């Protein structure tokens, strides 16, 4: 007996039927991939805008965004919403998931 949360299993069919249905789905999957690739390409072609000056605090105090790069081509920056006075376990899971490897 299946529970209300368990979806019914798909039917069992012969290999030819499975291949026919799999090939039909593959056509749709490829269309989906191409559409996603086209959207990503359009996103890369979006016009750019200048970034307004941002006030940041580095290890030695205030620092500009440009200075954070320190000659590097790329920079990864994470913003965390930290709730002062609360332990790590009670912080925003989405914000803290990226720092699990660094918290100790």
N, C-alpha and C positions, 0 to 999 in steps of 0.2 A: 504494500500500500504506500502510495506517495503522499508526502505532506503537501500542504497548500503552498509552501514556499518553493518546492522543487518543480521546475518545469518538466513537462513530459519529454521523454527521450525521443529523438527522431526515429523514423521507421528504419528497419534493417532492409537493405535492398541488394541486388546483385551488383557486381563490379561495373558492368556497362552502364547501368542506371546512375551509379555514383559518379563515374567519369563524366557522363553527359551533364549532370547537374553541376559538378565541380567546374567543368570547362565553361559553362554558362555563367557561373559565379565569378570565375577568373576574368571574364570580359568586363563585368561590372567593377571588379576590384581594380583592374588596370585603368578604367575610366576615372575611378575615384582618385587613384594615385596621380594620374595626369592632371586632373583638375586641381588637386592640392599643390602639385609642382607649379602650375600656372599661377595660382594665387600667391605662392611664395615668391615667384619671379616678379610678379606685379608689386609685391610688398618691397622687394629690393630696389625697384625702380621709382619708388615714391620720392618726391622731392625732399630735400633736406632743409633744416632750419638751424640757425645758430642756437646754441645752448646758453641760456641766461646764466650769469655768474651765480655760482652755488657756494654757500658758506659751509665748509666741511671742517671737521676737527680730526686731525691726525694724531699720531703718537706724541709729536712735539707741539701740538696746539693747532691753531687755524692754518689751513692749507687750501690752495686753489685746486680745482679739478685737474687742470693741466699739470700742476706740480705732482699730483698723485701718480700720474703716468710715469714720471721720473725716467723719461727716455724710452719707455716700452711702447710697443705698437698696440697692445691690448691690455685692458685692465678689467678685472672682475670685482664688482662691488656688491655686497649684500646689505640690505637694510633690514634690521630686525626691530620689531615692536617689542621692547622689553618692559615688563611691568615691574617697576622698582619694588623691592620688598618681598617679591614672590619667588619661590624656589624654581629652579630650572624646569622641573616637572609640570609646573603650572603656567609656563609661558606658552605663547601661541605656537601650536605644533607646526603650522605651516611656515612660520618664521624661523623656528629653531631647527627644523629638520636638516638644514644645510650645514649646521655647525656641530652635529653630533661627533664628528671626527676631531673637532678642535676644542671642545669644552673642557677637557682635562689637560 
